[in-house]
Amino acid sequence: MRLIAALFLCVIGLSGSVPQIRASAASLPHDAYVWQRAWTPHVISSVSRSSDIVRAWRLLLAEADASGRWTKVGVPWPEVRATQRPVIGVIRIDGRLDEARVTAMVDQVMAQIEPVSAALAGVEIDYDCPTSKLATYTRFLAALKSRLTSTLKLSITALPTWMTSSQLERLTRDLDEIVLQVHAVDDPRRGLFDPDQAERWVHEFDRRVRRPFRVALPAYDVRVTWRPDGRLASVEGEMPLRAGATSGELLTASPEAVLKFLKAMRLGAPEGLVGIAWFRLPTEADSRAWSLQTWRAVIAGELPPARLSAGLVPAERAGLWTVTLSNDGPVDTALPRQVRLGPGCEAADGANGFRLAAAGGPLVLEATGNGRLRANRKRIIGWARCAAPERVLDVVH
């Protein structure tokens, strides 16, 4: 009995130092970033169609570039209010926040917030602060919080690299909330999102800050290009690439990878994790984001099986065929590695992300990257010259 009692006391003593794990995170609410600078009809439509699954909107209000110039976003407040969801206004700061600029930057941020403060439930600062400058950032946030009304909660976007700093606890101590970003934070060559690494970061962050936080997850892809010396040349999100790039690759956050992370959180989320914040809200016009259907399926916790097919469609000239790829399923699906044309085709070429594979054997179109085809969409991926071919082609994943 003494041994049992001693073991019981040890368990009680350890319980205060072991991070608390929830058995299920199925009820975690979902926020969404609306990061578009122009509120087009497509953006407004997505906001309206997504309010049933969104706890709160995180709307980009203004952005300061590296030279200190401010760009404001014209938010259609009547349409946003119609969704009946709280709004966190996000201020993006690029460049450096030096000690000498703290007071002026607080004034500039307040100038962006005050005209719309009545519509806001909170303010979020998105600043990729160098880890070595976290003390300065802490002073900036304290000065900003002292200027905000008591009804406005203050949150920030946090980076995993900050966990190497002893300043992290002081930085986050007086904040109302933190959003830990676990996508696009490593060297681009390592990819956009790693679910296993993200899970480790979330648990470590919880152990360090002991504050409520959300985790920002990606619902987008990005194309990056490189200079001849290996340095990053440009990044394509919603906007076209800058000139001067010599090569490029698509960095993806696959729905399957993000769903894997969410399932891990449902099995054992840390106690401090209070929600998900998605970057960014998908729209029909955003070719670098998932479709709305795919995003909703991931939130629901299940991706239906892919329904991808390829076939030949007669062209205007006899003997010529258009090679098409069709996604007849309800969610986006990864492009196949190959589409085999069959022995009846004697010449072909690829298009829109496909090329003709090396000669030898039956003709094959192969994918040049790792993109996706949206739900209920078709894509022309090449042409072929064929005599009495099979109209349905083999697709190799």
Order of alpha helices (4+ residues) and beta strands (2+ residues): alpha-beta-beta-alpha-beta-beta-alpha-beta-alpha-beta-alpha-beta-alpha-beta-alpha-beta-beta-beta-beta-alpha-beta-beta-alpha-beta-beta-beta-beta-beta-beta-beta-beta-beta-beta
